[in-house]
Amino acid sequence: MLDFNDETIAHLFGAEDAENEQPERLKEYFFRNKAYDSLKADLPIRVLVGYKGVGKSALLKICHLEDLEEDVISLWVRPNDVFGSINTEAGSFLQLIENWKVGLSTLIVRKALEGCDLFDEASKVEKITGGVRHILGSLYERLQSYSGAQSQDVAKLVKRFTQEKKIRVYLDDLDRGWEGRLSDIKNISALLNAVRDMAGEDRRVQFRIGLRTDVYHLVRTSDESTDKIESNLVWLAWSNHEILATMVKRVSTFFGEDRSQESLVSLQQSDLALLLEPIIDVRFHGRGRWENIATRRILMTLTRKRPRDLVKLFYYSAKEAHKHDSEKIRSTHLQNIFVRYSNERLTDVINEFKTEVPRLKDVLLGMRQTKKEREQGIGPIFDDGQLVAKLKTVLNSGNITFSNGDPMTPIALARFLYRCDFITARLDKENEITRLHFSDNQLLAEPKAHFGFKWEIHPAYRWSLEPQHANEIPAFELGE
């Protein structure tokens, strides 16, 4: 019998972010999708791009840990490391790039020495200028002089470096505190230009950078020079099947079961759901259209193709089960947390994209279904004309603009809402519903493209937009 206390919940479902996960536990349940292979490629630059909650930090972290196991000098760099070491004030963009190159060079040598337990030596490192060759030369010289006094593990690291002179630098969470200001955009752009210059000098200094989708989009559309980084992009995206398999892997490893990733992926979703039966009702005992349906269909319909969404659903419902002294997540526990889950997801999307549309909260709340629309059967599913009409009404309500000065039109706003996953493309065909996200097909919202899709406000936001119906089952069909 499970006691869903906080400690059990954290260990059972895994940390919500990789930074707070124990390395050994992360290794147990980590799921390697196609982006993993791209990130592991022996190439000088990899820029990992994805929405919040898709697991960018976890993927970067696991690759960093594997590098260390393979005796590669692998450095984990956080925002406080970067912005405490780099002068982001410059009279020109070229000077800002140079500041990043000098700052990163110095930081790399310091962090590498600290990684080899040479903290005193690291504290003596002065600014390193002159390019990548000075990074490698300075580090090689310092490690050679200390190589005989190291522990066995560090000695292996030093030996590997002196043979291959390879350094891999992981820069994660650099968009923390991102506000979309011109200075924010210039700094990320300067960083990308700096690492391109540095990696171009010597492929043995390699960079792995994680960026949110919205951050990359603003930088990419503001600086034409970033087109040269496109070949180094790794887009992190998930299918619902993979997301369900990741949760099964987390739960299975908690119970000490050794199930390979390949074996899990090969199962049908109904079979994957049965492996979760020890902790959650397999069937949902709801009302109406949700009576006795598969619980996994509800869970997967409410996720936005982000693994963290499913983790949140399990976290919230497990806490609800604990509140009622239940050793298993029941349908009533899920029902009780849907409003909270929906409110949190709406807050997520506002925080993630408000730098592009400052009054995004007003836009999203303006998408609520009016009494007249309800009577006419319009929304939360719209055809092209209905969506344009709805967004015209939203835009007429106030001064809603794009931060970058792009023209704000109903069609431009529709494409933006599609890009931030607030609305999804929907196709109904022979009792089967196909829902596509922006990451699945970016062309569906183009003004001149007509593919027969309708537009649907994502089910994750329904309770938040209709609080007056919080105790009702929302009228949306479930996916498979």
Protein Blocks (a to p, Z undefined) as FASTA:
>chain_A
ZZfbfklmmmmnopfbfklpcfklmmmmoccdfklmmmmpccfbdcddddehilmmmmmm
mmmmmmmmnopacddddfklmmmmbcfbdfbfklmmmmmmmmmmmmmmmmmmmmnopakl
mmmpccdehijklmmmmmmmmmmmmmmmccfklmmmmmmmmmnopacdddehklgoiaoi
aklmmmmmmmmmmmmmmmmmomkbccdddddfklmmmmmmmmmklmmmmmmpccddddfk
lmmmmmmmmmmmmnopacdfklmmmpcfklmmmmmmmmocfbdcdehjlgoiafklmmmm
mpghiaklmmmmmmmmmmmmmmnopabdcfklmmmmmmmmmmmmmmmmmmmmmmmmmmlm
mmmmmmpccfklmmnopajbdcfklmmmmmmmmmmnpccddfklpacdfklmmmmmmmno
maccdddeehiacdddfklomklmgfklcehiacdddfklmmmmmmmlmmpccdbdddZZ
